[in-house]
């Protein structure tokens, strides 16, 4: 039973998932700090107080919802522009390199053909 647990925990997928969770948590803290400490104060400086938590529509705490919505939009934009766009650009560069370079088999066959032509 312990061997099975050890095999399960040390299998590649489990370790990769654990690392992804830890890195994702750390990245989440960085993005939240970016929103709370940089972007939100900038919005407040440009347009007044960025905290809407005091807004109420009767018993409905509309301001808290607006804060959460604004936070979601800013976090989404930060992740898109800081992670997704650079990753897509890197993947496009790698894909273009892969498309321009012939496969290894083709390259080897061309070398063999050149050698045969030299001998003939």
N, C-alpha and C positions, 0 to 999 in steps of 0.2 A: 504494500500500500504506500509506504513512504517513497519507494523507488518511483512508483507511478506519479506521485505528487511532484517529486524532484524533476522527472522527465517533462511533466506538463509545464512547470514553472520555468525551466531552462530552455524550453523549445523556442526557436527563433521568433515566432509570432507573439508569444506572451511577453518576451523581453522587449521586442519592438514596440508593442502596445504600451508597456509600462514607461518606456523612455518617451514615447509620444505624449503620454498624459503629463509626465513631469515637465517636459519642455513646453507643452501647451499651457500648463498652469503658470509657468514662469513668464511666457509670452503674454498671457492674459493680464498678468500684473503690470507688465510694461505698457501694454495698450491702455489699460485702465488709468495708469498714471499719466500717460500722454493726454487722455481725455480730461481727467480731473485737474491736472496741474498745469497743462499748457493750453489746450484748445478751449476749454470752458472759460478760463479767465480771459482769454483773448476775445471770446464772444461777449463776455461781460463788459470788457473795456470798450468794445465797439458799439454795443447796443443796450447797455444797461445791465441790470442783474440777470445772470443766466440761470438763476435758481427759481423755478416756478412752483416749488413745493407749497407755498402759501396760498396758491390759487384754489378756490373751492367753488363749486357750483351746487349750492345747497349742501347736502351731506356727502356729495361726491368729491373726493380729493383729486380733482382734475390736474392740479399742478404736479403731483407725484407721477401721474401717467405721462405728462408732457416731458418731465425730466427723464423718465425711463426711455421714452421714445427718442428723445434727442440723444441720449447716451448710446442707444442702439444704433442710430444712424451714424454717429461719429465713429463708433467702434467699427461698424461695417465698412465705412469709407477708409478708415486707417488700415484695416486688414487688407482691403482690396488694393489700395495704392502701395502699401509697404510690403505685402507678401505676394498677392496674386499676380499683379502686373509684372514684378521682377521675375517671378517663377515662369510665367508664360514667355517672357522675353528669352530667358535662359533655355527653355525647352525649344523655342523656335530656332535659336542659334544651333543647338545640338542637332535638331532635325535637319537643318540646312547642311551641316557638316556631314551627316550620315547620307544625305541624298547626293552630295557632290562626290564623295569618296566611293569608288567601286567596292563591292564586297571582296573579302579576302580571297575567296576562291577564284574570282575573275582576275584579280591581280596576279595570283600565282600562276594561273593558266597563261596569262600574257607573258610572264617571265619565261615559262617553259617554251612557249612558242618562239620567243626571241632567241633563246639558246639553240633551239632546233634549226632556226633559220641561219644562225651563225655557223653551225656545223655543216649545213648542206651546201 
